[in-house]
Amino acid sequence: MSMEIRPIADADWPGLWPIIEAVTRAGETYTYPLDMTEAQARTMWTPTAPGRTLVAVEDGRTFVLLVADDN
């Protein structure tokens, strides 16, 4: 088993949004608005350069690893 760490791809988002949405709506971890839309979340979690989002892929599962803003 090996884990690949790479920049997020457009194809990753549909699998990640349900997880981000559930965590956001629960309101127990992040201080994001409980009614945050998918578009708002995608903008926040996939910033433009110099920001970046990395994902880890293992056994066909994709996980968000890091959102970094190099500003």
mmCIF file of the N, C-alpha and C atoms, coordinates in Angstrom:
data_MODEL
# 
_entry.id   MODEL 
# 
loop_
_atom_site.group_PDB 
_atom_site.id 
_atom_site.type_symbol 
_atom_site.label_atom_id 
_atom_site.label_alt_id 
_atom_site.label_comp_id 
_atom_site.label_asym_id 
_atom_site.label_entity_id 
_atom_site.label_seq_id 
_atom_site.pdbx_PDB_ins_code 
_atom_site.Cartn_x 
_atom_site.Cartn_y 
_atom_site.Cartn_z 
_atom_site.occupancy 
_atom_site.B_iso_or_equiv 
_atom_site.pdbx_formal_charge 
_atom_site.auth_seq_id 
_atom_site.auth_comp_id 
_atom_site.auth_asym_id 
_atom_site.auth_atom_id 
_atom_site.pdbx_PDB_model_num 
ATOM 1   N N  . MET A 1 1  ? 0.834   -1.182 0.000   1.00 0.00 ? 1  MET A N  1 
ATOM 2   C CA . MET A 1 1  ? 0.000   0.000  0.000   1.00 0.00 ? 1  MET A CA 1 
ATOM 3   C C  . MET A 1 1  ? 0.878   1.245  0.000   1.00 0.00 ? 1  MET A C  1 
ATOM 4   N N  . SER A 1 2  ? 0.590   2.162  -0.894  1.00 0.00 ? 2  SER A N  1 
ATOM 5   C CA . SER A 1 2  ? 1.328   3.416  -0.888  1.00 0.00 ? 2  SER A CA 1 
ATOM 6   C C  . SER A 1 2  ? 0.345   4.578  -0.984  1.00 0.00 ? 2  SER A C  1 
ATOM 7   N N  . MET A 1 3  ? 0.760   5.680  -0.437  1.00 0.00 ? 3  MET A N  1 
ATOM 8   C CA . MET A 1 3  ? -0.069  6.875  -0.450  1.00 0.00 ? 3  MET A CA 1 
ATOM 9   C C  . MET A 1 3  ? 0.558   7.884  -1.393  1.00 0.00 ? 3  MET A C  1 
ATOM 10  N N  . GLU A 1 4  ? -0.285  8.455  -2.247  1.00 0.00 ? 4  GLU A N  1 
ATOM 11  C CA . GLU A 1 4  ? 0.162   9.509  -3.159  1.00 0.00 ? 4  GLU A CA 1 
ATOM 12  C C  . GLU A 1 4  ? -0.324  10.842 -2.613  1.00 0.00 ? 4  GLU A C  1 
ATOM 13  N N  . ILE A 1 5  ? 0.548   11.824 -2.560  1.00 0.00 ? 5  ILE A N  1 
ATOM 14  C CA . ILE A 1 5  ? 0.182   13.182 -2.157  1.00 0.00 ? 5  ILE A CA 1 
ATOM 15  C C  . ILE A 1 5  ? 0.370   14.063 -3.374  1.00 0.00 ? 5  ILE A C  1 
ATOM 16  N N  . ARG A 1 6  ? -0.706  14.770 -3.754  1.00 0.00 ? 6  ARG A N  1 
ATOM 17  C CA . ARG A 1 6  ? -0.665  15.569 -4.982  1.00 0.00 ? 6  ARG A CA 1 
ATOM 18  C C  . ARG A 1 6  ? -1.624  16.747 -4.860  1.00 0.00 ? 6  ARG A C  1 
ATOM 19  N N  . PRO A 1 7  ? -1.488  17.725 -5.768  1.00 0.00 ? 7  PRO A N  1 
ATOM 20  C CA . PRO A 1 7  ? -2.447  18.834 -5.786  1.00 0.00 ? 7  PRO A CA 1 
ATOM 21  C C  . PRO A 1 7  ? -3.852  18.316 -6.099  1.00 0.00 ? 7  PRO A C  1 
ATOM 22  N N  . ILE A 1 8  ? -4.842  18.968 -5.560  1.00 0.00 ? 8  ILE A N  1 
ATOM 23  C CA . ILE A 1 8  ? -6.225  18.588 -5.802  1.00 0.00 ? 8  ILE A CA 1 
ATOM 24  C C  . ILE A 1 8  ? -6.551  18.754 -7.292  1.00 0.00 ? 8  ILE A C  1 
ATOM 25  N N  . ALA A 1 9  ? -7.376  17.873 -7.808  1.00 0.00 ? 9  ALA A N  1 
ATOM 26  C CA . ALA A 1 9  ? -7.847  17.939 -9.188  1.00 0.00 ? 9  ALA A CA 1 
ATOM 27  C C  . ALA A 1 9  ? -9.350  18.200 -9.173  1.00 0.00 ? 9  ALA A C  1 
ATOM 28  N N  . ASP A 1 10 ? -9.864  18.779 -10.238 1.00 0.00 ? 10 ASP A N  1 
ATOM 29  C CA . ASP A 1 10 ? -11.306 19.041 -10.316 1.00 0.00 ? 10 ASP A CA 1 
ATOM 30  C C  . ASP A 1 10 ? -12.118 17.781 -10.032 1.00 0.00 ? 10 ASP A C  1 
ATOM 31  N N  . ALA A 1 11 ? -11.635 16.646 -10.495 1.00 0.00 ? 11 ALA A N  1 
ATOM 32  C CA . ALA A 1 11 ? -12.361 15.385 -10.303 1.00 0.00 ? 11 ALA A CA 1 
ATOM 33  C C  . ALA A 1 11 ? -12.424 14.946 -8.842  1.00 0.00 ? 11 ALA A C  1 
ATOM 34  N N  . ASP A 1 12 ? -11.588 15.511 -7.970  1.00 0.00 ? 12 ASP A N  1 
ATOM 35  C CA . ASP A 1 12 ? -11.601 15.157 -6.550  1.00 0.00 ? 12 ASP A CA 1 
ATOM 36  C C  . ASP A 1 12 ? -12.768 15.794 -5.797  1.00 0.00 ? 12 ASP A C  1 
ATOM 37  N N  . TRP A 1 13 ? -13.187 16.964 -6.236  1.00 0.00 ? 13 TRP A N  1 
ATOM 38  C CA . TRP A 1 13 ? -14.155 17.744 -5.463  1.00 0.00 ? 13 TRP A CA 1 
ATOM 39  C C  . TRP A 1 13 ? -15.471 17.008 -5.183  1.00 0.00 ? 13 TRP A C  1 
ATOM 40  N N  . PRO A 1 14 ? -16.099 16.350 -6.164  1.00 0.00 ? 14 PRO A N  1 
ATOM 41  C CA . PRO A 1 14 ? -17.379 15.683 -5.874  1.00 0.00 ? 14 PRO A CA 1 
ATOM 42  C C  . PRO A 1 14 ? -17.303 14.667 -4.730  1.00 0.00 ? 14 PRO A C  1 
ATOM 43  N N  . GLY A 1 15 ? -16.175 14.049 -4.532  1.00 0.00 ? 15 GLY A N  1 
ATOM 44  C CA . GLY A 1 15 ? -16.033 13.118 -3.420  1.00 0.00 ? 15 GLY A CA 1 
ATOM 45  C C  . GLY A 1 15 ? -15.709 13.790 -2.100  1.00 0.00 ? 15 GLY A C  1 
ATOM 46  N N  . LEU A 1 16 ? -15.129 14.974 -2.165  1.00 0.00 ? 16 LEU A N  1 
ATOM 47  C CA . LEU A 1 16 ? -14.742 15.689 -0.949  1.00 0.00 ? 16 LEU A CA 1 
ATOM 48  C C  . LEU A 1 16 ? -15.861 16.561 -0.391  1.00 0.00 ? 16 LEU A C  1 
ATOM 49  N N  . TRP A 1 17 ? -16.684 17.132 -1.263  1.00 0.00 ? 17 TRP A N  1 
ATOM 50  C CA . TRP A 1 17 ? -17.728 18.045 -0.807  1.00 0.00 ? 17 TRP A CA 1 
ATOM 51  C C  . TRP A 1 17 ? -18.668 17.400 0.204   1.00 0.00 ? 17 TRP A C  1 
ATOM 52  N N  . PRO A 1 18 ? -19.158 16.183 0.029   1.00 0.00 ? 18 PRO A N  1 
ATOM 53  C CA . PRO A 1 18 ? -20.059 15.622 1.048   1.00 0.00 ? 18 PRO A CA 1 
ATOM 54  C C  . PRO A 1 18 ? -19.424 15.542 2.435   1.00 0.00 ? 18 PRO A C  1 
ATOM 55  N N  . ILE A 1 19 ? -18.129 15.299 2.488   1.00 0.00 ? 19 ILE A N  1 
ATOM 56  C CA . ILE A 1 19 ? -17.441 15.238 3.782   1.00 0.00 ? 19 ILE A CA 1 
ATOM 57  C C  . ILE A 1 19 ? -17.326 16.632 4.384   1.00 0.00 ? 19 ILE A C  1 
ATOM 58  N N  . ILE A 1 20 ? -16.881 17.581 3.573   1.00 0.00 ? 20 ILE A N  1 
ATOM 59  C CA . ILE A 1 20 ? -16.748 18.956 4.045   1.00 0.00 ? 20 ILE A CA 1 
ATOM 60  C C  . ILE A 1 20 ? -18.113 19.499 4.455   1.00 0.00 ? 20 ILE A C  1 
ATOM 61  N N  . GLU A 1 21 ? -19.135 19.205 3.672   1.00 0.00 ? 21 GLU A N  1 
ATOM 62  C CA . GLU A 1 21 ? -20.485 19.682 3.995   1.00 0.00 ? 21 GLU A CA 1 
ATOM 63  C C  . GLU A 1 21 ? -20.972 19.122 5.329   1.00 0.00 ? 21 GLU A C  1 
ATOM 64  N N  . ALA A 1 22 ? -20.796 17.828 5.555   1.00 0.00 ? 22 ALA A N  1 
ATOM 65  C CA . ALA A 1 22 ? -21.260 17.218 6.808   1.00 0.00 ? 22 ALA A CA 1 
ATOM 66  C C  . ALA A 1 22 ? -20.558 17.828 8.013   1.00 0.00 ? 22 ALA A C  1 
ATOM 67  N N  . VAL A 1 23 ? -19.253 18.028 7.902   1.00 0.00 ? 23 VAL A N  1 
ATOM 68  C CA . VAL A 1 23 ? -18.495 18.612 9.012   1.00 0.00 ? 23 VAL A CA 1 
ATOM 69  C C  . VAL A 1 23 ? -18.923 20.061 9.243   1.00 0.00 ? 23 VAL A C  1 
ATOM 70  N N  . THR A 1 24 ? -19.105 20.800 8.163   1.00 0.00 ? 24 THR A N  1 
ATOM 71  C CA . THR A 1 24 ? -19.520 22.201 8.270   1.00 0.00 ? 24 THR A CA 1 
ATOM 72  C C  . THR A 1 24 ? -20.896 22.306 8.916   1.00 0.00 ? 24 THR A C  1 
ATOM 73  N N  . ARG A 1 25 ? -21.841 21.521 8.447   1.00 0.00 ? 25 ARG A N  1 
ATOM 74  C CA . ARG A 1 25 ? -23.219 21.587 8.953   1.00 0.00 ? 25 ARG A CA 1 
ATOM 75  C C  . ARG A 1 25 ? -23.309 21.189 10.425  1.00 0.00 ? 25 ARG A C  1 
ATOM 76  N N  . ALA A 1 26 ? -22.436 20.292 10.863  1.00 0.00 ? 26 ALA A N  1 
ATOM 77  C CA . ALA A 1 26 ? -22.448 19.878 12.267  1.00 0.00 ? 26 ALA A CA 1 
ATOM 78  C C  . ALA A 1 26 ? -22.054 21.026 13.187  1.00 0.00 ? 26 ALA A C  1 
ATOM 79  N N  . GLY A 1 27 ? -21.222 21.937 12.685  1.00 0.00 ? 27 GLY A N  1 
ATOM 80  C CA . GLY A 1 27 ? -20.842 23.112 13.463  1.00 0.00 ? 27 GLY A CA 1 
ATOM 81  C C  . GLY A 1 27 ? -20.002 22.813 14.687  1.00 0.00 ? 27 GLY A C  1 
ATOM 82  N N  . GLU A 1 28 ? -19.344 21.676 14.715  1.00 0.00 ? 28 GLU A N  1 
ATOM 83  C CA . GLU A 1 28 ? -18.580 21.284 15.899  1.00 0.00 ? 28 GLU A CA 1 
ATOM 84  C C  . GLU A 1 28 ? -17.074 21.447 15.737  1.00 0.00 ? 28 GLU A C  1 
ATOM 85  N N  . THR A 1 29 ? -16.592 21.619 14.516  1.00 0.00 ? 29 THR A N  1 
ATOM 86  C CA . THR A 1 29 ? -15.154 21.638 14.286  1.00 0.00 ? 29 THR A CA 1 
ATOM 87  C C  . THR A 1 29 ? -14.681 22.975 13.736  1.00 0.00 ? 29 THR A C  1 
ATOM 88  N N  . TYR A 1 30 ? -15.257 23.389 12.629  1.00 0.00 ? 30 TYR A N  1 
ATOM 89  C CA . TYR A 1 30 ? -14.865 24.631 11.985  1.00 0.00 ? 30 TYR A CA 1 
ATOM 90  C C  . TYR A 1 30 ? -15.883 25.718 12.283  1.00 0.00 ? 30 TYR A C  1 
ATOM 91  N N  . THR A 1 31 ? -15.452 26.955 12.235  1.00 0.00 ? 31 THR A N  1 
ATOM 92  C CA . THR A 1 31 ? -16.359 28.069 12.499  1.00 0.00 ? 31 THR A CA 1 
ATOM 93  C C  . THR A 1 31 ? -16.927 28.644 11.213  1.00 0.00 ? 31 THR A C  1 
ATOM 94  N N  . TYR A 1 32 ? -17.111 27.803 10.205  1.00 0.00 ? 32 TYR A N  1 
ATOM 95  C CA . TYR A 1 32 ? -17.710 28.238 8.951   1.00 0.00 ? 32 TYR A CA 1 
ATOM 96  C C  . TYR A 1 32 ? -19.206 28.418 9.147   1.00 0.00 ? 32 TYR A C  1 
ATOM 97  N N  . PRO A 1 33 ? -19.835 29.256 8.321   1.00 0.00 ? 33 PRO A N  1 
ATOM 98  C CA . PRO A 1 33 ? -21.287 29.399 8.406   1.00 0.00 ? 33 PRO A CA 1 
ATOM 99  C C  . PRO A 1 33 ? -21.960 28.037 8.174   1.00 0.00 ? 33 PRO A C  1 
ATOM 100 N N  . LEU A 1 34 ? -22.946 27.713 8.986   1.00 0.00 ? 34 LEU A N  1 
ATOM 101 C CA . LEU A 1 34 ? -23.624 26.426 8.865   1.00 0.00 ? 34 LEU A CA 1 
ATOM 102 C C  . LEU A 1 34 ? -24.340 26.279 7.524   1.00 0.00 ? 34 LEU A C  1 
ATOM 103 N N  . ASP A 1 35 ? -24.667 27.401 6.910   1.00 0.00 ? 35 ASP A N  1 
ATOM 104 C CA . ASP A 1 35 ? -25.375 27.364 5.625   1.00 0.00 ? 35 ASP A CA 1 
ATOM 105 C C  . ASP A 1 35 ? -24.439 27.639 4.441   1.00 0.00 ? 35 ASP A C  1 
ATOM 106 N N  . MET A 1 36 ? -23.154 27.423 4.630   1.00 0.00 ? 36 MET A N  1 
ATOM 107 C CA . MET A 1 36 ? -22.187 27.672 3.565   1.00 0.00 ? 36 MET A CA 1 
ATOM 108 C C  . MET A 1 36 ? -22.556 26.836 2.339   1.00 0.00 ? 36 MET A C  1 
ATOM 109 N N  . THR A 1 37 ? -22.536 27.463 1.177   1.00 0.00 ? 37 THR A N  1 
ATOM 110 C CA . THR A 1 37 ? -22.875 26.761 -0.060  1.00 0.00 ? 37 THR A CA 1 
ATOM 111 C C  . THR A 1 37 ? -21.675 25.959 -0.560  1.00 0.00 ? 37 THR A C  1 
ATOM 112 N N  . GLU A 1 38 ? -21.940 25.072 -1.483  1.00 0.00 ? 38 GLU A N  1 
ATOM 113 C CA . GLU A 1 38 ? -20.856 24.305 -2.078  1.00 0.00 ? 38 GLU A CA 1 
ATOM 114 C C  . GLU A 1 38 ? -19.872 25.226 -2.790  1.00 0.00 ? 38 GLU A C  1 
ATOM 115 N N  . ALA A 1 39 ? -20.387 26.225 -3.492  1.00 0.00 ? 39 ALA A N  1 
ATOM 116 C CA . ALA A 1 39 ? -19.509 27.162 -4.202  1.00 0.00 ? 39 ALA A CA 1 
ATOM 117 C C  . ALA A 1 39 ? -18.612 27.916 -3.226  1.00 0.00 ? 39 ALA A C  1 
ATOM 118 N N  . GLN A 1 40 ? -19.164 28.350 -2.104  1.00 0.00 ? 40 GLN A N  1 
ATOM 119 C CA . GLN A 1 40 ? -18.360 29.049 -1.100  1.00 0.00 ? 40 GLN A CA 1 
ATOM 120 C C  . GLN A 1 40 ? -17.288 28.127 -0.526  1.00 0.00 ? 40 GLN A C  1 
ATOM 121 N N  . ALA A 1 41 ? -17.662 26.898 -0.244  1.00 0.00 ? 41 ALA A N  1 
ATOM 122 C CA . ALA A 1 41 ? -16.716 25.941 0.315   1.00 0.00 ? 41 ALA A CA 1 
ATOM 123 C C  . ALA A 1 41 ? -15.602 25.638 -0.679  1.00 0.00 ? 41 ALA A C  1 
ATOM 124 N N  . ARG A 1 42 ? -15.973 25.468 -1.939  1.00 0.00 ? 42 ARG A N  1 
ATOM 125 C CA . ARG A 1 42 ? -14.954 25.152 -2.946  1.00 0.00 ? 42 ARG A CA 1 
ATOM 126 C C  . ARG A 1 42 ? -13.957 26.297 -3.085  1.00 0.00 ? 42 ARG A C  1 
ATOM 127 N N  . THR A 1 43 ? -14.451 27.522 -3.050  1.00 0.00 ? 43 THR A N  1 
ATOM 128 C CA . THR A 1 43 ? -13.557 28.678 -3.116  1.00 0.00 ? 43 THR A CA 1 
ATOM 129 C C  . THR A 1 43 ? -12.615 28.693 -1.918  1.00 0.00 ? 43 THR A C  1 
ATOM 130 N N  . MET A 1 44 ? -13.128 28.372 -0.756  1.00 0.00 ? 44 MET A N  1 
ATOM 131 C CA . MET A 1 44 ? -12.336 28.392 0.469   1.00 0.00 ? 44 MET A CA 1 
ATOM 132 C C  . MET A 1 44 ? -11.313 27.255 0.487   1.00 0.00 ? 44 MET A C  1 
ATOM 133 N N  . TRP A 1 45 ? -11.715 26.074 0.053   1.00 0.00 ? 45 TRP A N  1 
ATOM 134 C CA . TRP A 1 45 ? -10.867 24.898 0.150   1.00 0.00 ? 45 TRP A CA 1 
ATOM 135 C C  . TRP A 1 45 ? -9.957  24.702 -1.057  1.00 0.00 ? 45 TRP A C  1 
ATOM 136 N N  . THR A 1 46 ? -10.188 25.444 -2.123  1.00 0.00 ? 46 THR A N  1 
ATOM 137 C CA . THR A 1 46 ? -9.329  25.314 -3.305  1.00 0.00 ? 46 THR A CA 1 
ATOM 138 C C  . THR A 1 46 ? -8.888  26.708 -3.760  1.00 0.00 ? 46 THR A C  1 
ATOM 139 N N  . PRO A 1 47 ? -8.055  27.360 -2.961  1.00 0.00 ? 47 PRO A N  1 
ATOM 140 C CA . PRO A 1 47 ? -7.643  28.722 -3.281  1.00 0.00 ? 47 PRO A CA 1 
ATOM 141 C C  . PRO A 1 47 ? -6.783  28.776 -4.547  1.00 0.00 ? 47 PRO A C  1 
ATOM 142 N N  . THR A 1 48 ? -6.770  29.943 -5.159  1.00 0.00 ? 48 THR A N  1 
ATOM 143 C CA . THR A 1 48 ? -5.912  30.146 -6.319  1.00 0.00 ? 48 THR A CA 1 
ATOM 144 C C  . THR A 1 48 ? -4.476  30.380 -5.845  1.00 0.00 ? 48 THR A C  1 
ATOM 145 N N  . ALA A 1 49 ? -3.531  30.228 -6.757  1.00 0.00 ? 49 ALA A N  1 
ATOM 146 C CA . ALA A 1 49 ? -2.114  30.426 -6.433  1.00 0.00 ? 49 ALA A CA 1 
ATOM 147 C C  . ALA A 1 49 ? -1.898  31.829 -5.891  1.00 0.00 ? 49 ALA A C  1 
ATOM 148 N N  . PRO A 1 50 ? -1.070  31.961 -4.888  1.00 0.00 ? 50 PRO A N  1 
ATOM 149 C CA . PRO A 1 50 ? -0.101  31.002 -4.402  1.00 0.00 ? 50 PRO A CA 1 
ATOM 150 C C  . PRO A 1 50 ? -0.653  30.001 -3.387  1.00 0.00 ? 50 PRO A C  1 
ATOM 151 N N  . GLY A 1 51 ? -1.943  30.067 -3.062  1.00 0.00 ? 51 GLY A N  1 
ATOM 152 C CA . GLY A 1 51 ? -2.534  29.056 -2.184  1.00 0.00 ? 51 GLY A CA 1 
ATOM 153 C C  . GLY A 1 51 ? -2.606  27.727 -2.902  1.00 0.00 ? 51 GLY A C  1 
ATOM 154 N N  . ARG A 1 52 ? -2.748  26.657 -2.148  1.00 0.00 ? 52 ARG A N  1 
ATOM 155 C CA . ARG A 1 52 ? -2.866  25.344 -2.772  1.00 0.00 ? 52 ARG A CA 1 
ATOM 156 C C  . ARG A 1 52 ? -3.529  24.360 -1.821  1.00 0.00 ? 52 ARG A C  1 
ATOM 157 N N  . THR A 1 53 ? -4.169  23.388 -2.412  1.00 0.00 ? 53 THR A N  1 
ATOM 158 C CA . THR A 1 53 ? -4.776  22.312 -1.657  1.00 0.00 ? 53 THR A CA 1 
ATOM 159 C C  . THR A 1 53 ? -4.143  21.014 -2.116  1.00 0.00 ? 53 THR A C  1 
ATOM 160 N N  . LEU A 1 54 ? -3.702  20.233 -1.160  1.00 0.00 ? 54 LEU A N  1 
ATOM 161 C CA . LEU A 1 54 ? -3.137  18.935 -1.470  1.00 0.00 ? 54 LEU A CA 1 
ATOM 162 C C  . LEU A 1 54 ? -4.101  17.856 -1.013  1.00 0.00 ? 54 LEU A C  1 
ATOM 163 N N  . VAL A 1 55 ? -4.086  16.740 -1.703  1.00 0.00 ? 55 VAL A N  1 
ATOM 164 C CA . VAL A 1 55 ? -4.894  15.598 -1.293  1.00 0.00 ? 55 VAL A CA 1 
ATOM 165 C C  . VAL A 1 55 ? -3.976  14.391 -1.145  1.00 0.00 ? 55 VAL A C  1 
ATOM 166 N N  . ALA A 1 56 ? -4.405  13.472 -0.315  1.00 0.00 ? 56 ALA A N  1 
ATOM 167 C CA . ALA A 1 56 ? -3.731  12.184 -0.178  1.00 0.00 ? 56 ALA A CA 1 
ATOM 168 C C  . ALA A 1 56 ? -4.661  11.144 -0.778  1.00 0.00 ? 56 ALA A C  1 
ATOM 169 N N  . VAL A 1 57 ? -4.119  10.276 -1.598  1.00 0.00 ? 57 VAL A N  1 
ATOM 170 C CA . VAL A 1 57 ? -4.903  9.220  -2.234  1.00 0.00 ? 57 VAL A CA 1 
ATOM 171 C C  . VAL A 1 57 ? -4.296  7.882  -1.835  1.00 0.00 ? 57 VAL A C  1 
ATOM 172 N N  . GLU A 1 58 ? -5.136  7.035  -1.263  1.00 0.00 ? 58 GLU A N  1 
ATOM 173 C CA . GLU A 1 58 ? -4.688  5.705  -0.851  1.00 0.00 ? 58 GLU A CA 1 
ATOM 174 C C  . GLU A 1 58 ? -5.824  4.727  -1.065  1.00 0.00 ? 58 GLU A C  1 
ATOM 175 N N  . ASP A 1 59 ? -5.537  3.631  -1.708  1.00 0.00 ? 59 ASP A N  1 
ATOM 176 C CA . ASP A 1 59 ? -6.535  2.589  -1.968  1.00 0.00 ? 59 ASP A CA 1 
ATOM 177 C C  . ASP A 1 59 ? -7.802  3.154  -2.603  1.00 0.00 ? 59 ASP A C  1 
ATOM 178 N N  . GLY A 1 60 ? -7.646  4.096  -3.533  1.00 0.00 ? 60 GLY A N  1 
ATOM 179 C CA . GLY A 1 60 ? -8.795  4.662  -4.230  1.00 0.00 ? 60 GLY A CA 1 
ATOM 180 C C  . GLY A 1 60 ? -9.588  5.675  -3.424  1.00 0.00 ? 60 GLY A C  1 
ATOM 181 N N  . ARG A 1 61 ? -9.180  5.980  -2.225  1.00 0.00 ? 61 ARG A N  1 
ATOM 182 C CA . ARG A 1 61 ? -9.855  6.981  -1.392  1.00 0.00 ? 61 ARG A CA 1 
ATOM 183 C C  . ARG A 1 61 ? -9.039  8.262  -1.410  1.00 0.00 ? 61 ARG A C  1 
ATOM 184 N N  . THR A 1 62 ? -9.732  9.385  -1.447  1.00 0.00 ? 62 THR A N  1 
ATOM 185 C CA . THR A 1 62 ? -9.067  10.681 -1.502  1.00 0.00 ? 62 THR A CA 1 
ATOM 186 C C  . THR A 1 62 ? -9.394  11.471 -0.248  1.00 0.00 ? 62 THR A C  1 
ATOM 187 N N  . PHE A 1 63 ? -8.387  12.068 0.353   1.00 0.00 ? 63 PHE A N  1 
ATOM 188 C CA . PHE A 1 63 ? -8.540  12.852 1.564   1.00 0.00 ? 63 PHE A CA 1 
ATOM 189 C C  . PHE A 1 63 ? -7.891  14.220 1.377   1.00 0.00 ? 63 PHE A C  1 
ATOM 190 N N  . VAL A 1 64 ? -8.528  15.275 1.857   1.00 0.00 ? 64 VAL A N  1 
ATOM 191 C CA . VAL A 1 64 ? -7.886  16.593 1.839   1.00 0.00 ? 64 VAL A CA 1 
ATOM 192 C C  . VAL A 1 64 ? -6.789  16.572 2.903   1.00 0.00 ? 64 VAL A C  1 
ATOM 193 N N  . LEU A 1 65 ? -5.628  16.985 2.489   1.00 0.00 ? 65 LEU A N  1 
ATOM 194 C CA . LEU A 1 65 ? -4.518  17.033 3.405   1.00 0.00 ? 65 LEU A CA 1 
ATOM 195 C C  . LEU A 1 65 ? -4.248  18.415 3.951   1.00 0.00 ? 65 LEU A C  1 
ATOM 196 N N  . LEU A 1 66 ? -4.222  19.391 3.058   1.00 0.00 ? 66 LEU A N  1 
ATOM 197 C CA . LEU A 1 66 ? -3.712  20.681 3.466   1.00 0.00 ? 66 LEU A CA 1 
ATOM 198 C C  . LEU A 1 66 ? -4.248  21.777 2.571   1.00 0.00 ? 66 LEU A C  1 
ATOM 199 N N  . VAL A 1 67 ? -4.637  22.853 3.179   1.00 0.00 ? 67 VAL A N  1 
ATOM 200 C CA . VAL A 1 67 ? -4.918  24.070 2.424   1.00 0.00 ? 67 VAL A CA 1 
ATOM 201 C C  . VAL A 1 67 ? -3.895  25.068 2.928   1.00 0.00 ? 67 VAL A C  1 
ATOM 202 N N  . ALA A 1 68 ? -3.015  25.494 2.050   1.00 0.00 ? 68 ALA A N  1 
ATOM 203 C CA . ALA A 1 68 ? -1.934  26.391 2.447   1.00 0.00 ? 68 ALA A CA 1 
ATOM 204 C C  . ALA A 1 68 ? -1.999  27.663 1.630   1.00 0.00 ? 68 ALA A C  1 
ATOM 205 N N  . ASP A 1 69 ? -1.825  28.788 2.282   1.00 0.00 ? 69 ASP A N  1 
ATOM 206 C CA . ASP A 1 69 ? -1.769  30.073 1.607   1.00 0.00 ? 69 ASP A CA 1 
ATOM 207 C C  . ASP A 1 69 ? -0.373  30.614 1.835   1.00 0.00 ? 69 ASP A C  1 
ATOM 208 N N  . ASP A 1 70 ? 0.371   30.714 0.757   1.00 0.00 ? 70 ASP A N  1 
ATOM 209 C CA . ASP A 1 70 ? 1.760   31.136 0.869   1.00 0.00 ? 70 ASP A CA 1 
ATOM 210 C C  . ASP A 1 70 ? 1.932   32.651 0.936   1.00 0.00 ? 70 ASP A C  1 
ATOM 211 N N  . ASN A 1 71 ? 0.842   33.409 1.087   1.00 0.00 ? 71 ASN A N  1 
ATOM 212 C CA . ASN A 1 71 ? 0.942   34.877 1.187   1.00 0.00 ? 71 ASN A CA 1 
ATOM 213 C C  . ASN A 1 71 ? 1.525   35.267 2.521   1.00 0.00 ? 71 ASN A C  1 
# 
